[in-house]
Amino acid sequence: MKKLIQFGAAIFSGGVIVAVAMAILIPSVARVASAVEGGDGAIDVSQFQDYAVRSQVFASDGSLIATLHAAENRDPVPLSAMPDTIKDAVLSVEDAQFYEHIGINLRGLFRALVENVQSGEVEQGGSTITQQLVKKALLSDERVLNRKTKEAALAIRLEGQVTKDEILELYLNTVYFGNGAYGVQAAAETYWGKPVADLTLVDSALLASLISNPVGNDPILHPKKAKSERKLALDRMADNGVITSAQAAEFDAMPLPVGRCTGVVAGFRPTDCGGITQPPEESYFVQEVRQQLLADTRLGATYEERYAQVFGGGLKIYTTLDPIAQNAAQDAHDNTFPANVRAEADSKGITTAMVSVESATGAVRALVGGPGFADYKYDIATHEPGRQTGSTFKTFVLLTALEQGVLPDDTVGGGGSWPNPGSTPNPYVITGGGGTLNGVTASSSNGAFVRLGQTVGLENVMYTAQRLGVSSQFDPRAKSMPLGVFDVTPLEMASAYSAIPNGGVREPSYFIDRVEDRTGTVLIEHAANPTRGVSWQSACLATQILANNVQYGTGTNAQLNGQPAAGKTGTTESNSNTWFVGFTPQLTTAVWMGI
């Protein structure tokens, strides 16, 4: 009897509250909406689209290689791209009368008021999808009558301005589905590794069940709870005639997703998620792209502005990466370090880096920055200070000599002794035979190149390297400079060498072709900036000499089955740094291995 009285009181109280609420609500519509917009009472609909949108990174062939987002992973899609299954599931669970009400559902509101009176607290919202959208975009989450009145008023106003389909599209692109996924597209990718268009009915039922409690109903962390909530969603769909009770029972027996379909991997081989390939979220190449964008003032005057653009501005970032070249580079790394060798190499601190640059343009086509980004995020290929270059630096001595008129068949003397005041050892003594310029390059004679450096002038060698883009600091007093005792990054070495097959003209290396905002406006676009590093004649002669080195000298392992190739090897003391920098007519590559 007590419960019956309580229920009757609840109904009576609920009716009174509804009547009072409506009396307050009706004159509040224009007043509240006007306050939000500040003038004519119309709601600024753009406020509902003021959300973070993930940015996308594309390879040179247009394929997606990464997405960049902060806390909110969102990729808005039009309602027309969403299957009926997701619309039906969400409406069945959240707002079955969506296409019938005016923004508020009096039956739902009354039911919520009854439950609130019974409990003595404001527990149930009774909100329509339109109200939920308004609350998220314009109001606080506080559950008080004044807020509910504003929410209802704005919902009615919004439904008078835009269509039901527009409201549903906004809602499905903003609602949170857990695990960082905002909107149905990101949710479909996160749980099943597929686009929203491929969502099945049972997939859609799970997503609909997540809206009310995306953390508590998480199918990965709380599978039992998630399965129970999915069943409720399926039952709601059956109640609304979307499916039959038999279908609901059949779908209830289907498995839940067991993990997130994203992950960090080395290189660019996509992770696998139920047969669906997913691009990695991060890699050495993407890390470099991200760092460059965060430093580019064209995306904002402050770091905070640039961060918001990169991770929430919905940018389309078109890069220079060639997936075929990248996978070939990763294969070369993996074949050098199979699993059994990798463990031993790791124990000794041995790692590798490789970068390939298109000689004519400077476009970076492939990058391996270390043993694997998941475990080793420091990018040896691009980050200062670099590594000692060993004999690969002799190419700058070679080019300087050619610029001064030395010819391939001219004789170069061997080692000797030179005063070395203020340094050790003093005098500086080096051994190694002489011969023709062509011959001492093929044999990589230390003595001959130290002598040649003294002949052409080490300051001139330094200037040659700098004209070709090497930014490292050199001491021209160091007699050992030709032997590569100063640190240079693999990227700078590849970029510098790339001028040789390009007729002596250097194009600075770059990773980003262009960046567009979500409207298609171009914010950043690469512009060629060619500079002459050495003469065309010197570049041609250097190509000839370095090609001979690959055919007959220290670089024979770089032969390419008849394809033209040229380059120079290099090592430092105890093989702590081992290099090869070489080129074909199209591509220049620097490879480093060491400790």
Phi, psi and omega per residue, in radians:
M1 nan -0.697 -3.135
K2 -1.074 -0.753 -3.133
K3 -1.149 -0.630 -3.138
L4 -1.146 -0.758 3.109
I5 -1.086 -0.758 -3.132
Q6 -1.069 -0.713 -3.128
F7 -1.143 -0.758 3.120
G8 -1.091 -0.724 3.110
A9 -1.099 -0.666 -3.134
A10 -1.107 -0.771 -3.135
I11 -1.106 -0.783 3.141
F12 -1.086 -0.835 -3.133
S13 -1.095 -0.707 3.134
G14 -1.075 -0.736 3.137
G15 -1.103 -0.735 3.110
V16 -1.070 -0.787 -3.098
I17 -1.108 -0.728 3.112
V18 -1.056 -0.781 -3.120
A19 -1.082 -0.796 3.137
V20 -1.114 -0.764 -3.119
A21 -1.057 -0.739 -3.124
M22 -1.188 -0.612 3.103
A23 -1.104 -0.667 3.101
I24 -1.289 -0.658 -2.971
L25 -1.167 -0.837 -2.977
I26 -1.012 -0.869 3.112
P27 -1.293 -0.183 -3.093
S28 -1.450 -0.310 -3.002
V29 -0.968 -1.015 -3.090
A30 -1.141 -0.700 -3.083
R31 -1.101 -0.815 -3.106
V32 -1.199 -0.799 -3.139
A33 -1.074 -0.689 3.114
S34 -1.107 -0.660 3.135
A35 -1.140 -0.654 -3.141
V36 -1.168 -0.758 -3.092
E37 -1.580 -0.503 3.040
G38 1.590 0.315 -3.130
G39 -2.862 -1.551 -2.965
D40 -1.539 0.090 3.121
G41 1.523 -0.156 3.128
A42 -1.446 2.455 3.099
I43 -1.425 2.368 3.051
D44 -1.351 1.778 -3.040
V45 -1.123 -0.414 -3.136
S46 -1.085 -0.364 3.101
Q47 -1.080 -0.493 -3.127
F48 -1.339 -0.241 3.098
Q49 -1.870 0.188 3.127
D50 -1.492 1.167 -3.112
Y51 -2.303 2.809 3.119
A52 -1.242 2.364 3.075
V53 -2.147 2.276 -3.101
R54 -1.095 2.639 3.056
S55 -1.666 2.679 -3.105
Q56 -2.088 2.426 -3.138
V57 -1.969 2.229 -3.071
F58 -2.045 2.567 3.026
A59 -1.367 3.074 -3.088
S60 -1.157 -0.365 3.110
D61 -1.603 0.105 3.114
G62 1.562 -0.057 3.136
S63 -1.337 2.548 3.132
L64 -1.327 2.219 3.126
I65 -1.977 -0.279 3.125
A66 -2.945 2.765 2.945
T67 -2.122 2.540 -3.131
L68 -2.086 2.149 3.100
H69 -2.687 2.765 3.078
A70 -1.634 -2.188 -3.096
A71 -1.193 -0.565 -3.061
E72 -1.813 1.957 3.036
N73 -1.641 1.869 -3.053
R74 -2.465 2.395 3.043
D75 -2.387 1.611 -3.068
P76 -1.060 2.457 3.080
V77 -2.305 2.643 3.116
P78 -1.205 2.711 -3.135
L79 -1.029 -0.558 -3.129
S80 -1.144 -0.358 3.123
A81 -1.536 -0.104 -3.122
M82 -1.658 2.390 3.122
P83 -1.259 2.756 3.108
D84 -1.061 -0.473 -3.097
T85 -1.028 -0.758 -3.098
I86 -1.272 -0.638 3.101
K87 -1.124 -0.825 -3.115
D88 -1.106 -0.722 -3.102
A89 -1.151 -0.831 -3.104
V90 -1.149 -0.745 3.129
L91 -1.140 -0.684 3.132
S92 -1.077 -0.683 -3.077
V93 -1.467 -0.718 -2.972
E94 -1.746 -0.530 -3.007
D95 -2.910 1.361 -3.040
A96 -1.143 -0.454 -3.140
Q97 -1.714 0.400 -3.032
F98 -0.925 -0.811 -3.070
Y99 -1.410 0.063 -3.112
E100 -1.952 -0.546 -3.044
H101 -1.505 3.049 -3.089
I102 -1.775 0.242 -3.098
G103 2.192 -0.482 3.019
I104 -2.211 2.654 -3.131
N105 -2.024 1.816 -3.047
L106 -1.098 -0.616 3.110
R107 -1.138 -0.761 3.114
G108 -1.156 -0.690 3.117
L109 -1.124 -0.733 3.134
F110 -1.119 -0.756 3.125
R111 -1.049 -0.735 3.140
A112 -1.152 -0.681 3.137
L113 -1.137 -0.680 3.094
V114 -1.052 -0.827 -3.122
E115 -1.144 -0.609 3.115
N116 -1.179 -0.719 3.123
V117 -1.138 -0.729 3.137
Q118 -1.060 -0.694 -3.093
S119 -1.485 -0.329 -3.086
G120 1.402 0.098 -3.131
E121 -2.396 2.849 3.065
V122 -1.525 1.630 -3.083
E123 -1.872 -0.666 -3.070
Q124 -1.813 2.376 -3.103
G125 -1.563 -0.644 -3.078
G126 1.118 0.446 -3.034
S127 -1.446 2.467 2.991
T128 -1.376 2.993 3.064
I129 -1.038 -0.688 3.127
T130 -1.098 -0.752 3.102
Q131 -1.114 -0.733 3.115
Q132 -1.052 -0.716 3.138
L133 -1.120 -0.781 3.126
V134 -1.091 -0.797 -3.120
K135 -1.043 -0.777 -3.090
K136 -1.140 -0.722 -3.034
A137 -1.492 -0.575 -2.941
L138 -2.103 -0.318 -2.996
L139 -2.235 3.007 3.094
S140 -1.461 3.034 3.125
D141 -1.568 0.008 -3.067
E142 -1.133 2.279 -3.088
R143 -1.623 1.446 3.098
V144 -2.282 2.800 -3.055
L145 -1.072 -0.699 -3.112
N146 -1.086 -0.717 3.119
R147 -1.169 -0.704 3.133
K148 -1.117 -0.633 3.116
T149 -1.133 -0.808 3.096
K150 -1.060 -0.748 -3.120
E151 -1.036 -0.818 -3.131
A152 -1.147 -0.730 3.141
A153 -1.068 -0.794 -3.131
L154 -1.200 -0.606 3.111
A155 -1.092 -0.768 3.114
I156 -1.105 -0.770 3.127
R157 -1.067 -0.766 -3.117
L158 -1.086 -0.716 -3.123
E159 -1.190 -0.335 3.053
G160 -1.436 -0.223 -3.089
Q161 -1.792 -0.613 -3.068
V162 -2.236 2.907 -3.104
T163 -1.397 2.871 3.076
K164 -1.051 -0.742 -3.119
D165 -1.107 -0.643 3.113
E166 -1.146 -0.691 3.103
I167 -1.129 -0.791 -3.132
L168 -1.107 -0.689 3.112
E169 -1.095 -0.797 3.101
L170 -1.041 -0.766 -3.108
Y171 -1.099 -0.851 -3.074
L172 -1.215 -0.287 3.078
N173 -1.645 -0.153 -3.100
T174 -1.990 -0.437 -3.027
V175 -1.150 2.592 -3.077
Y176 -1.644 2.317 -3.121
F177 -2.016 0.230 3.121
G178 1.529 2.864 3.115
N179 0.940 0.615 3.090
G180 1.366 0.038 -3.053
A181 -1.619 2.021 3.074
Y182 -1.933 2.190 -3.101
G183 1.525 2.743 -2.993
V184 -1.216 -0.529 -3.132
Q185 -1.154 -0.863 3.123
A186 -1.113 -0.632 3.136
A187 -1.142 -0.747 3.122
A188 -1.073 -0.705 3.125
E189 -1.217 -0.698 -3.063
T190 -1.167 -0.767 -3.044
Y191 -1.604 -0.478 -3.069
W192 -2.275 -0.091 3.128
G193 1.155 0.658 -3.138
K194 -2.527 2.836 3.122
P195 -1.276 2.811 -3.099
V196 -1.029 -0.549 -3.115
A197 -1.063 -0.394 -3.092
D198 -1.706 0.134 3.124
L199 -1.118 2.329 3.053
T200 -1.507 3.045 3.130
L201 -1.125 -0.729 -3.129
V202 -1.217 -0.593 3.018
D203 -1.033 -0.816 -3.089
S204 -1.107 -0.661 3.111
A205 -1.084 -0.714 3.107
L206 -1.099 -0.814 -3.134
L207 -1.062 -0.732 3.121
A208 -1.071 -0.627 -3.122
S209 -1.280 -0.289 -3.119
L210 -1.433 -0.367 -2.984
I211 -1.047 -0.742 -3.075
S212 -1.241 -0.488 -3.110
N213 -2.717 1.331 -3.035
P214 -1.132 -0.429 3.119
V215 -1.496 -0.866 -3.109
G216 -1.165 -0.494 -3.126
N217 -1.741 0.238 -3.105
D218 -0.965 2.072 -3.093
P219 -1.199 -0.334 -3.130
I220 -1.466 -0.766 -3.110
L221 -1.548 -0.557 -3.061
H222 -2.297 1.176 -3.035
P223 -1.075 -0.648 -3.139
K224 -1.127 -0.811 3.113
K225 -1.113 -0.722 -3.135
A226 -1.094 -0.711 -3.133
K227 -1.161 -0.684 3.111
S228 -1.116 -0.759 -3.132
E229 -1.223 -0.615 3.083
R230 -1.107 -0.661 3.105
K231 -1.080 -0.725 3.103
L232 -1.070 -0.697 3.113
A233 -1.121 -0.743 3.108
L234 -1.100 -0.694 3.113
D235 -1.123 -0.701 3.097
R236 -1.078 -0.719 3.128
M237 -1.114 -0.659 3.081
A238 -1.170 -0.738 3.115
D239 -1.037 -0.591 -3.099
N240 -1.578 0.083 3.070
G241 1.376 0.197 3.113
V242 -1.267 -0.699 3.072
I243 -2.354 2.975 3.081
T244 -1.569 2.884 3.086
S245 -1.087 -0.622 3.118
A246 -1.139 -0.707 3.102
Q247 -1.152 -0.678 3.116
A248 -1.044 -0.748 3.116
A249 -1.146 -0.685 3.134
E250 -1.136 -0.786 -3.115
F251 -1.203 -0.526 -3.139
D252 -1.103 -0.452 -3.120
A253 -1.410 -0.137 -3.083
M254 -1.345 2.633 -3.076
P255 -1.269 2.786 3.052
L256 -1.587 2.789 2.981
P257 -1.129 2.552 -3.025
V258 -1.917 -0.068 -3.130
G259 -2.930 2.932 3.092
R260 -1.361 2.426 -3.104
C261 -1.609 0.802 3.029
T262 -2.466 2.784 3.129
G263 -3.112 2.773 3.110
V264 -1.629 2.209 3.123
V265 -2.311 2.823 3.079
A266 -1.355 2.546 3.123
G267 1.192 -2.588 -3.094
F268 -2.238 0.323 3.032
R269 -1.229 2.174 -3.101
P270 -1.127 2.614 2.983
T271 -1.282 2.779 -3.124
D272 -1.882 2.349 -3.125
C273 -2.417 1.659 3.130
G274 1.051 0.606 3.138
G275 1.544 -0.119 3.136
I276 -1.753 2.257 3.138
T277 -1.466 2.434 3.132
Q278 -2.188 2.380 3.076
P279 -1.250 2.663 3.079
P280 -1.184 2.657 3.109
E281 -1.389 -0.386 -3.028
E282 -2.669 2.680 3.120
S283 -2.915 3.061 3.104
Y284 -1.065 -0.762 -3.123
F285 -1.118 -0.844 -3.120
V286 -1.136 -0.638 3.085
Q287 -1.031 -0.755 3.126
E288 -1.132 -0.752 3.099
V289 -1.045 -0.812 -3.125
R290 -1.065 -0.790 -3.121
Q291 -1.127 -0.675 3.118
Q292 -1.148 -0.720 3.138
L293 -1.147 -0.694 -3.132
L294 -1.180 -0.287 3.114
A295 -1.769 -0.032 -3.030
D296 -1.617 1.971 -3.066
T297 -1.220 -0.148 3.045
R298 -1.198 -0.262 3.087
L299 -1.718 0.033 3.138
G300 2.612 2.592 -3.098
A301 -1.281 -0.529 -3.107
T302 -1.958 2.822 3.103
Y303 -1.075 -0.678 -3.123
E304 -1.087 -0.710 3.116
E305 -1.147 -0.727 -3.136
R306 -1.179 -0.686 3.115
Y307 -1.063 -0.768 3.139
A308 -1.086 -0.646 3.116
Q309 -1.210 -0.836 -3.056
V310 -1.152 -0.733 -3.019
F311 -1.797 -0.032 3.128
G312 -2.625 0.125 -3.064
G313 -1.621 0.025 -3.139
G314 1.117 0.590 -3.110
L315 -1.258 2.629 2.944
K316 -1.930 2.009 -3.001
I317 -1.935 1.949 -3.095
Y318 -1.744 2.089 -3.015
T319 -1.926 3.093 -3.100
T320 -1.576 -0.085 -3.003
L321 -1.084 2.302 3.052
D322 -1.773 1.918 -3.076
P323 -1.004 -0.608 3.134
I324 -1.162 -0.809 3.109
A325 -1.125 -0.681 -3.134
Q326 -1.112 -0.787 3.133
N327 -1.165 -0.602 3.071
A328 -1.139 -0.709 3.102
A329 -1.116 -0.747 3.130
Q330 -1.168 -0.653 3.081
D331 -1.069 -0.762 3.138
A332 -1.058 -0.735 3.095
H333 -1.106 -0.847 -3.072
D334 -1.152 -0.622 3.120
N335 -1.228 -0.509 3.084
T336 -1.304 -0.589 -3.103
F337 -2.181 1.251 2.997
P338 -1.097 2.956 -2.985
A339 -0.931 -0.747 -3.086
N340 -1.212 -0.573 3.119
V341 -1.384 -0.600 -3.098
R342 -1.029 -0.724 -3.129
A343 -1.081 -0.769 3.130
E344 -1.165 -0.721 3.123
A345 -1.091 -0.724 3.114
D346 -1.076 -0.707 -3.119
S347 -1.132 -0.455 3.138
K348 -1.722 -0.001 3.131
G349 1.324 0.355 -3.126
I350 -1.509 2.313 3.114
T351 -2.521 3.140 -3.067
T352 -2.431 2.856 2.998
A353 -2.655 2.609 3.139
M354 -2.672 2.474 3.092
V355 -2.522 2.408 3.125
S356 -2.105 2.323 -3.076
V357 -2.154 2.369 3.030
E358 -1.250 2.089 -2.955
S359 -1.094 -0.688 -3.045
A360 -1.310 -0.410 -3.022
T361 -2.104 -0.415 -3.028
G362 1.519 0.015 -3.127
A363 -1.163 2.227 3.099
V364 -1.375 2.050 -3.047
R365 -1.722 -0.410 3.135
A366 -2.689 2.593 -3.118
L367 -2.633 2.152 2.943
V368 -2.097 1.929 -3.014
G369 -1.612 -0.120 -3.098
G370 3.043 -2.887 -3.046
P371 -1.224 -0.354 -3.117
G372 2.849 2.196 -2.988
F373 -1.130 -0.541 -3.101
A374 -1.043 -0.586 -3.065
D375 -1.939 -0.312 -3.000
Y376 -2.498 1.651 -2.986
K377 -1.560 -0.182 3.120
Y378 -1.254 2.170 -3.066
D379 -1.624 1.760 -3.120
I380 -1.153 -0.562 -3.035
A381 -1.160 -0.547 -3.027
T382 -2.066 -0.378 -2.985
H383 -1.528 2.415 3.027
E384 -1.162 2.684 0.160
P385 -1.555 -0.094 -3.068
G386 1.571 -2.819 -3.118
R387 -2.369 2.724 3.058
Q388 -1.027 2.357 -2.961
T389 -1.602 -0.184 -3.116
G390 1.003 -2.542 -3.013
S391 -1.235 -0.163 3.061
T392 -1.115 -0.372 3.112
F393 -1.262 -0.334 -3.128
K394 -1.053 -0.393 3.114
T395 -1.071 -0.582 3.116
F396 -1.234 -0.578 3.034
V397 -1.179 -0.758 3.110
L398 -1.005 -0.853 -3.124
L399 -1.110 -0.682 3.114
T400 -1.098 -0.734 3.113
A401 -1.118 -0.756 3.122
L402 -1.102 -0.667 3.095
E403 -1.088 -0.515 -3.126
Q404 -1.584 0.106 3.031
G405 1.738 0.023 3.065
V406 -1.213 2.412 -3.100
L407 -1.890 2.793 -3.064
P408 -0.966 -0.581 -3.100
D409 -1.658 0.064 3.077
D410 -1.247 2.625 -3.080
T411 -1.499 2.400 3.064
V412 -2.070 2.313 3.140
G413 -1.233 2.920 -3.139
G414 -1.607 -2.775 -3.049
G415 -1.125 3.084 -3.120
G416 -3.110 -2.785 -3.102
S417 -2.264 2.361 -3.120
W418 -2.356 2.458 3.053
P419 -1.017 2.492 -3.078
N420 -2.434 1.049 -3.034
P421 -1.094 2.437 3.114
G422 1.407 -0.009 -3.133
S423 -2.354 2.926 3.057
T424 -2.123 2.513 -0.091
P425 -1.347 2.740 3.089
N426 -2.339 1.927 0.151
P427 -1.368 2.868 3.081
Y428 -1.548 2.110 -3.087
V429 -2.066 2.333 3.118
I430 -2.445 2.474 3.120
T431 -1.878 2.920 3.141
G432 2.362 2.372 -3.029
G433 -1.334 2.836 3.079
G434 -1.704 -2.992 3.138
G435 2.749 -2.847 3.077
T436 -1.227 2.773 3.100
L437 -1.017 -0.698 3.093
N438 -1.082 -0.778 -3.071
G439 -1.220 -0.763 -3.100
V440 -1.233 -0.413 3.045
T441 -1.252 -0.751 3.130
A442 -1.116 -0.653 3.138
S443 -1.530 -0.187 -3.120
S444 0.964 0.849 -3.110
S445 -1.194 2.045 3.118
N446 -1.110 -0.786 -3.113
G447 -1.051 -0.759 -3.109
A448 -1.130 -0.693 -3.092
F449 -1.352 -0.527 3.017
V450 -1.135 -0.767 3.108
R451 -1.107 -0.749 3.139
L452 -1.097 -0.647 3.086
G453 -1.081 -0.688 3.093
Q454 -1.181 -0.603 -3.115
T455 -1.211 -0.809 -3.078
V456 -1.507 -0.288 -3.138
G457 1.665 2.111 -3.083
L458 -1.182 -0.486 3.049
E459 -1.119 -0.678 3.105
N460 -1.154 -0.664 3.064
V461 -1.068 -0.769 3.123
M462 -1.053 -0.768 -3.132
Y463 -1.136 -0.644 3.087
T464 -1.059 -0.839 3.130
A465 -1.052 -0.710 -3.112
Q466 -1.220 -0.662 3.089
R467 -1.102 -0.478 3.134
L468 -1.559 0.085 2.999
G469 1.803 0.088 3.108
V470 -1.411 2.101 -3.049
S471 -1.735 -0.044 -3.112
S472 -1.075 2.667 3.112
Q473 -1.509 2.221 3.133
F474 -2.018 2.646 3.001
D475 -1.886 1.842 -3.076
P476 -1.166 -0.121 3.077
R477 -1.420 -0.241 -3.081
A478 -1.326 1.931 -3.109
K479 -1.070 -0.428 -3.086
S480 -1.511 0.069 -3.132
M481 -0.869 -0.769 -3.117
P482 -1.052 -0.299 -3.095
L483 -1.575 0.083 3.041
G484 1.316 0.844 -3.100
V485 -1.543 -0.119 -3.139
F486 -1.780 2.662 -3.057
D487 -1.420 2.351 3.045
V488 -2.457 2.529 3.119
T489 -1.377 2.659 3.034
P490 -0.976 -0.629 3.126
L491 -1.107 -0.750 3.129
E492 -1.163 -0.648 3.112
M493 -1.146 -0.777 3.115
A494 -1.101 -0.750 -3.128
S495 -1.122 -0.720 -3.141
A496 -1.151 -0.820 3.136
Y497 -1.113 -0.494 -3.054
S498 -1.106 -0.346 3.100
A499 -1.191 -0.430 -3.070
I500 -1.173 -0.944 3.083
P501 -1.219 -0.189 3.129
N502 -1.698 0.432 3.072
G503 1.242 0.438 3.120
G504 1.556 -0.010 -3.124
V505 -1.727 2.245 -3.129
R506 -1.796 2.281 2.940
E507 -1.852 2.166 3.133
P508 -0.966 2.475 3.120
S509 -1.191 2.569 3.120
Y510 -2.652 2.743 -3.079
F511 -1.961 -0.423 -2.975
I512 -2.036 2.129 3.071
D513 -1.371 -0.898 3.113
R514 -2.820 2.822 3.097
V515 -2.302 2.274 3.098
E516 -2.045 2.567 3.012
D517 -1.436 -3.085 -3.012
R518 -1.236 -0.205 3.071
T519 -1.627 -0.070 -3.115
G520 1.655 -0.022 3.096
T521 -1.214 2.294 -3.128
V522 -1.380 2.098 3.137
L523 -1.689 -0.617 -3.126
I524 -2.402 2.373 3.059
E525 -2.527 2.285 -3.129
H526 -1.181 2.405 3.057
A527 -2.128 2.302 3.134
A528 -1.079 2.510 3.141
N529 -2.469 1.170 -3.068
P530 -1.241 2.439 3.038
T531 -2.363 2.559 3.141
R532 -1.479 2.153 3.106
G533 -1.617 -0.785 3.071
V534 -2.484 2.941 -3.109
S535 -1.212 2.791 3.098
W536 -1.050 -0.713 -3.129
Q537 -1.102 -0.765 3.140
S538 -1.106 -0.691 3.131
A539 -1.124 -0.719 3.138
C540 -1.144 -0.755 3.136
L541 -1.159 -0.697 3.114
A542 -1.113 -0.688 3.089
T543 -1.043 -0.771 3.130
Q544 -1.074 -0.805 -3.097
I545 -1.163 -0.762 -3.111
L546 -1.282 -0.461 3.023
A547 -1.196 -0.695 3.057
N548 -1.068 -0.621 3.123
N549 -1.092 -0.682 3.106
V550 -1.230 -0.592 -3.120
Q551 -1.353 -0.690 -2.968
Y552 -2.274 -0.166 -3.013
G553 -1.850 -2.425 -3.046
T554 -1.361 -0.164 -3.054
G555 -1.854 0.460 -3.058
T556 -1.109 -0.457 3.127
N557 -1.184 -0.181 -3.128
A558 -1.649 0.119 3.117
Q559 -1.088 2.506 -2.997
L560 -2.107 0.838 3.035
N561 0.909 0.867 3.060
G562 1.636 -0.276 3.103
Q563 -1.334 2.419 3.134
P564 -1.013 2.318 3.114
A565 -2.632 2.587 3.136
A566 -2.570 2.732 3.125
G567 2.951 -3.078 -3.078
K568 -2.494 2.365 3.040
T569 -1.529 2.912 3.072
G570 -2.838 2.467 3.046
T571 -2.419 2.770 3.016
T572 -2.096 -3.136 -3.034
E573 -0.935 2.360 3.132
S574 1.061 0.345 -3.138
N575 0.979 0.525 3.107
S576 -1.206 -0.345 3.008
N577 -2.354 2.198 3.097
T578 -2.219 2.236 -3.017
W579 -2.231 2.703 2.738
F580 -2.507 2.230 3.028
V581 -2.136 2.116 -3.068
G582 -2.601 3.051 -3.074
F583 -2.663 2.667 2.873
T584 -1.863 3.134 3.085
P585 -1.036 -0.420 -3.059
Q586 -1.788 -0.631 -2.906
L587 -2.302 2.460 3.063
T588 -2.074 2.308 -3.046
T589 -2.285 2.388 3.007
A590 -2.013 2.260 3.119
V591 -2.126 2.289 3.096
W592 -2.224 2.486 3.005
M593 -2.443 2.398 3.139
G594 3.042 -2.798 -3.074
I595 -1.977 nan nan
